[in-house]
Amino acid sequence: LAGPSRKDLICRRGMRDGMRDRRPPAQKYSKLHETPPPLRAPKVPKKDLALSLGLFFIGIMFLLAGASTFWHVSFSEALPFTMLGSLCFIPGAYHTWIFYMIFKKVPGYSYDMITSYAS
């Protein structure tokens, strides 16, 4: 029995190699500039998380105190509580929302969006 001839082997090898590189050059390097996903998730900035949660809850407490003072005493007595509560609540709620979205792994949210107070 005779096996395949040398010419058949060369033809088959050429087809096999040719099939491998038939993609256009743009497709060969389409993922050249993509970065691989990180091996570990970035560390949670605990101080910033504590600060945002603290501002959020302190703001809620001052807003509730201002509302209670408004209903039981007067508007002028409630104004300082309401202003202080809004000054704490607004940034606290904003940063807490960003942390919440990061923890849910919603695309587009990252720790780069958090203003860091640590030096």
JOCORUR-V742370 format. One record per pair of residues at least 4 apart in sequence whose ideal C-beta (glycine too) atoms are under 6 Angstrom apart, sorted by the first residue. I is the first residue (numbers start at 1). GAP is how many residues later the second one is. D is the distance in whole Angstrom. If there is no record, write none. Layout:
BEGIN
i->[I	I]
gap->[GAP	GAP]
d->[D	D]
END
This chain:
BEGIN
i->[4	4	14	23	23	42	47	48	48	49	50	52	52	52	54	55	55	55	55	56	56	56	58	59	59	59	59	62	62	62	63	63	65	66	66	66	66	69	69	69	69	70	70	73	78	81	85	86	88	89	92	98	101	101	102]
gap->[4	5	4	4	5	69	71	66	68	50	4	40	43	44	4	4	33	36	37	36	37	40	30	26	29	30	33	19	22	23	22	26	16	12	15	16	19	4	8	9	12	5	8	4	4	4	4	4	4	4	4	15	5	8	7]
d->[4	6	6	4	6	6	6	5	6	6	6	5	4	5	6	6	5	6	3	3	5	5	5	5	3	3	5	5	5	3	4	6	5	5	3	4	5	5	5	4	6	6	4	4	6	6	6	6	6	6	6	5	4	4	5]
END
